[in-house]
Amino acid sequence: MSTKIESASPSKAQQRWMVLGYGLFLHFGPNTFTAAGWGDGKFPAADFRPAELDTDQWAELAAAAGMKYAVLTTKHHDGFCLWPSRHTDYCTKNSPGRPDIVGRFVESFREAGIRPGLYYSLWDRNYPRYEDDAAYADYMFAQIEELLTRYGPVVELWFDGGWDKDHPTRQWPYDPAWAADPHSGLTHGERWRWRELYRHIHRLQPECLVVMNSSSDRPGGIKYHPVDIRTSEHFNFIWKEKVCEPVLDPLFTDPERGEVYLPLEYCTSLNPKWFWNEGDCYGHPSAETICGWYRQARASLANFLLNAGPDKRGLLPQYHRRFLAAAARELGLKA
């Protein structure tokens, strides 16, 4: 290992996260009921009714797979919150039974010995003052404070959707030419008050690691600083007829913090889309494929976050078990 790498090494919180190795990503919300990938924020809260919701079942399946942490979508791009937020009516407090799905999730997974993490979309297609940057940032700060003070320790906060206010196109693909053009309209988190949000998170939970999705076409890259973990969305992702190779070098330079060590997290999905969709017809990744993904991630000193979407009942499909359990046995994660 070079002396350069030794000059910036993982923090204790990063080291503890890196040891976890393998996690479950859970995409669940209105898109589960509508089959949309990105909801428009108009799905009625009253129609969100997972009648057999069982977060213990989610945790049990994750444990059978040998997973050590899990990340739940608390709010996707549609803006619907899976907890009874004080700051919006577009949440589960206006759904039948008023379920606190975030609360159930963290309780079930902690009881199973699996550390909970949370996903939060910066983009919000429901909040009425979304384009008022000051008002929306205040809203986000308040919601993040709810999540980090109401539910106990969170291993990571996984942010997504940042392209909507950062990219001139308001689409996820990134054009490197923007960075060279001061008039392109590219921003670097200023509209989200990102650096202030990062500090806010660590005032509330110093050990919580912050992830910002850099999008599929920039795997392992940095959207902007500061972050604590990098993402590589999908394995062998093809964009414009080229394989997007992830950045593996963990050393980056933050203009304010200097040289920083940023470990990598691969993520991909067992579903063809991130959310479960009724009637999907697809080839399920084999146990051998799951093992290959896991080994590729770990050989890159990265964690592996594997997604499975609960269905409309609020249950993870049992057909995942045979593949996940077989992979766990092959990898030596379970007897």
C-alpha positions in Angstrom: 0.0 0.0 0.0 1.4 3.4 -1.0 2.3 6.1 1.5 -0.3 8.3 -0.1 -3.1 5.9 0.9 -1.7 5.8 4.4 -1.9 9.5 4.6 -5.7 9.4 4.6 -7.2 6.3 6.2 -10.7 5.3 7.1 -12.3 6.8 10.2 -13.4 4.5 13.0 -17.0 4.9 11.8 -16.0 4.0 8.3 -14.0 1.0 9.5 -17.0 -0.3 11.4 -19.2 0.1 8.3 -16.7 -1.6 6.1 -16.7 -4.7 8.3 -20.5 -5.0 7.8 -19.8 -5.8 4.2 -23.3 -6.9 3.0 -26.6 -5.1 3.3 -30.2 -5.2 2.1 -31.7 -2.2 0.2 -35.5 -1.9 0.5 -37.4 0.2 -2.0 -41.0 0.5 -0.7 -43.7 3.2 -1.1 -46.4 4.4 -3.5 -44.4 3.1 -6.5 -45.0 -0.4 -5.2 -48.7 0.2 -5.8 -48.5 2.1 -9.1 -45.6 0.3 -10.8 -44.0 3.7 -11.5 -40.2 4.0 -11.2 -40.4 7.7 -10.2 -43.8 8.7 -8.8 -45.3 12.1 -9.5 -46.3 12.9 -5.9 -50.0 12.6 -6.6 -50.7 9.1 -5.3 -53.2 9.5 -2.4 -51.8 8.8 1.0 -55.1 7.1 1.8 -54.4 4.5 -0.9 -51.1 3.4 0.7 -52.3 0.2 2.5 -49.9 -2.7 2.8 -52.4 -4.9 4.6 -49.9 -7.6 5.7 -47.0 -5.4 6.6 -44.3 -7.5 8.3 -41.0 -5.9 8.8 -39.9 -8.9 11.0 -40.2 -10.9 7.8 -37.9 -8.5 6.0 -35.3 -8.8 8.8 -35.6 -12.5 9.0 -34.9 -12.9 5.2 -31.9 -10.5 5.5 -30.5 -12.5 8.4 -30.9 -15.7 6.4 -28.9 -14.1 3.6 -26.1 -13.2 6.0 -26.6 -9.5 5.7 -25.4 -7.1 8.5 -27.1 -3.8 7.6 -30.1 -2.6 5.7 -31.3 0.7 4.1 -35.0 1.7 3.7 -36.4 4.3 1.4 -38.0 6.7 3.9 -38.9 9.2 1.1 -38.5 8.6 -2.6 -38.8 11.2 -5.4 -42.6 11.3 -5.0 -42.2 12.9 -1.6 -44.3 10.4 0.3 -42.9 9.7 3.8 -42.9 6.2 5.4 -43.2 7.8 8.8 -45.7 10.1 10.4 -43.8 13.3 9.8 -44.9 16.5 11.6 -43.8 18.5 8.6 -46.1 17.2 5.8 -49.5 15.6 5.4 -48.1 13.4 2.6 -47.1 10.6 4.8 -48.3 7.5 6.6 -50.2 9.4 9.2 -52.9 9.8 6.6 -52.8 6.2 5.5 -55.0 3.4 6.9 -53.8 2.4 10.4 -51.2 5.2 10.4 -48.3 2.8 10.2 -44.8 4.1 11.2 -43.0 1.9 8.7 -39.6 3.5 9.5 -40.2 2.8 13.2 -41.1 -0.8 12.5 -38.2 -1.3 10.2 -35.5 -0.1 12.7 -37.0 -2.1 15.5 -37.2 -5.3 13.5 -33.7 -5.1 12.1 -32.1 -4.1 15.4 -33.8 -7.1 17.1 -32.3 -9.3 14.3 -28.8 -7.8 14.9 -28.8 -5.9 11.6 -27.9 -2.2 11.6 -30.5 0.1 10.1 -29.8 2.8 7.5 -32.1 5.2 5.8 -32.5 6.5 2.2 -33.9 10.0 1.6 -34.6 11.7 -1.7 -33.5 15.3 -2.1 -35.8 15.6 -5.1 -39.5 15.9 -4.0 -42.4 16.0 -6.5 -45.1 16.7 -3.9 -43.8 19.5 -1.5 -45.5 22.7 -2.7 -42.5 25.0 -2.0 -39.9 22.7 -3.5 -38.6 25.4 -5.9 -38.2 27.9 -3.0 -34.7 26.7 -2.1 -34.7 28.3 1.4 -38.1 26.9 2.4 -37.4 23.5 1.0 -34.0 23.2 2.7 -35.6 24.1 6.0 -38.1 21.3 5.3 -35.4 18.8 4.6 -33.4 19.8 7.7 -36.5 19.3 9.8 -37.3 15.9 8.4 -33.7 14.7 8.7 -33.8 15.8 12.3 -36.9 13.8 12.8 -35.3 10.7 11.4 -32.1 11.0 13.4 -33.7 11.9 16.7 -36.7 9.7 16.7 -35.3 6.3 15.6 -32.0 5.9 17.3 -28.6 5.3 15.7 -28.5 5.1 11.9 -25.5 3.5 10.2 -25.8 5.5 7.0 -28.0 8.1 5.3 -28.3 7.4 1.6 -29.2 10.5 -0.5 -30.5 10.5 -4.0 -32.1 12.8 -6.6 -29.6 15.6 -6.2 -29.3 16.0 -10.0 -32.7 17.7 -10.2 -31.4 21.0 -8.8 -27.7 20.5 -9.7 -27.7 19.5 -13.4 -28.7 22.1 -16.1 -30.9 19.4 -17.7 -32.5 18.4 -14.4 -31.9 14.8 -15.6 -29.6 12.3 -14.0 -26.9 11.9 -16.7 -23.8 14.0 -16.2 -22.0 15.9 -18.9 -18.3 16.6 -18.0 -18.4 19.7 -20.2 -20.6 21.4 -17.7 -17.7 21.5 -15.2 -15.5 23.4 -17.7 -18.1 25.9 -18.6 -18.8 28.5 -15.9 -22.1 29.4 -17.6 -23.4 25.9 -17.9 -25.7 26.2 -14.9 -24.1 23.3 -13.0 -24.3 23.7 -9.3 -22.6 21.7 -6.5 -25.2 21.3 -3.8 -25.6 24.9 -3.0 -29.4 24.8 -3.7 -29.7 22.0 -1.1 -27.4 23.8 1.4 -25.5 20.5 1.2 -22.4 21.3 3.4 -24.7 22.7 6.1 -26.9 19.6 5.8 -23.9 17.4 6.2 -22.8 19.2 9.3 -26.4 19.1 10.6 -26.4 15.3 10.3 -23.2 14.9 12.2 -24.2 17.2 14.9 -27.2 14.9 15.5 -25.4 11.6 14.9 -21.6 11.9 14.6 -21.2 8.3 13.6 -23.8 8.3 10.8 -22.1 8.0 7.4 -23.5 10.2 4.5 -23.9 8.8 1.0 -24.8 10.9 -2.1 -25.7 8.9 -5.2 -23.4 10.0 -8.0 -25.7 8.3 -10.6 -25.2 5.2 -12.7 -22.9 6.9 -15.3 -20.4 8.0 -12.6 -19.9 4.9 -10.5 -17.6 5.4 -7.6 -17.3 9.0 -8.3 -18.1 12.1 -6.2 -21.0 14.3 -7.0 -19.7 16.8 -4.6 -18.2 17.0 -1.1 -18.6 16.3 1.7 -19.6 12.7 1.8 -18.4 9.7 3.8 -19.1 6.8 1.3 -19.2 6.6 -2.5 -21.7 4.5 -4.5 -21.4 2.4 -7.6 -24.9 1.9 -8.9 -25.2 -1.5 -10.7 -22.4 -3.8 -11.9 -21.1 -3.5 -15.4 -23.4 -0.6 -16.3 -23.5 0.4 -19.9 -24.0 4.0 -20.9 -23.7 5.3 -24.4 -22.3 2.0 -25.5 -19.5 2.0 -23.0 -19.0 0.1 -19.8 -18.9 2.6 -16.9 -16.0 1.4 -14.8 -16.2 2.3 -11.1 -13.5 4.5 -9.5 -11.8 2.2 -7.0 -9.1 4.5 -5.5 -10.5 5.6 -2.2 -8.5 8.9 -1.9 -10.2 12.2 -2.8 -9.5 15.8 -2.1 -12.3 17.8 -0.4 -11.5 21.5 -0.9 -12.3 22.2 2.8 -11.2 18.9 4.5 -8.2 18.1 2.4 -7.4 14.5 1.5 -10.1 12.1 2.6 -10.6 8.4 2.5 -14.0 7.4 1.0 -14.9 3.7 0.9 -17.2 2.4 -1.9 -20.6 0.7 -1.8 -21.9 -1.2 -4.8 -25.6 -1.5 -5.1 -27.9 -3.4 -7.5 -31.3 -5.0 -7.5 -32.9 -8.4 -7.5 -35.9 -6.8 -9.2 -35.6 -5.5 -12.7 -36.6 -2.2 -11.2 -35.9 -0.9 -7.7 -39.5 -1.2 -6.6 -41.5 -4.4 -6.8 -44.0 -4.3 -9.7 -46.9 -6.6 -9.9 -46.8 -8.8 -13.0 -43.1 -8.2 -13.8 -41.6 -11.0 -15.9 -37.9 -11.4 -15.4 -35.0 -13.7 -14.9 -34.0 -13.8 -11.3 -30.3 -13.4 -10.5 -28.9 -16.8 -9.6 -27.1 -17.6 -6.4 -23.9 -17.7 -8.5 -24.6 -14.2 -9.8 -25.2 -12.9 -6.3 -22.0 -14.6 -5.1 -20.1 -12.9 -8.0 -21.5 -9.5 -7.2 -20.5 -10.0 -3.5 -17.0 -11.2 -4.4 -16.4 -8.4 -6.8 -17.5 -5.8 -4.2 -15.4 -7.3 -1.4 -12.3 -7.7 -3.7 -12.6 -3.9 -4.3 -12.7 -3.3 -0.6 -16.3 -2.2 -1.0 -19.6 -3.1 0.6 -22.5 -4.7 -1.3 -26.0 -3.3 -0.9 -28.5 -5.6 -2.6 -32.0 -4.4 -3.2 -35.3 -6.3 -2.9 -38.7 -4.6 -3.0 -41.5 -5.6 -0.6 -44.8 -6.2 -2.4 -48.2 -4.5 -2.0 -48.9 -6.6 1.0 -45.8 -5.3 2.7 -44.0 -8.7 2.4 -40.7 -9.6 0.7 -41.5 -12.2 -2.0 -40.4 -15.6 -0.7 -38.9 -16.6 -4.0 -35.9 -14.4 -3.2 -35.0 -16.7 -0.2 -33.8 -19.7 -2.2 -31.3 -17.6 -4.1 -30.2 -15.5 -1.2 -29.8 -18.4 1.2 -27.9 -20.5 -1.4 -25.6 -17.6 -2.0 -25.0 -17.1 1.8 -24.1 -20.8 2.1 -21.7 -20.6 -0.9 -20.0 -17.5 0.5 -19.7 -18.9 4.0 -22.0 -16.2 5.5 -24.4 -18.9 6.9 -24.0 -22.5 7.8 
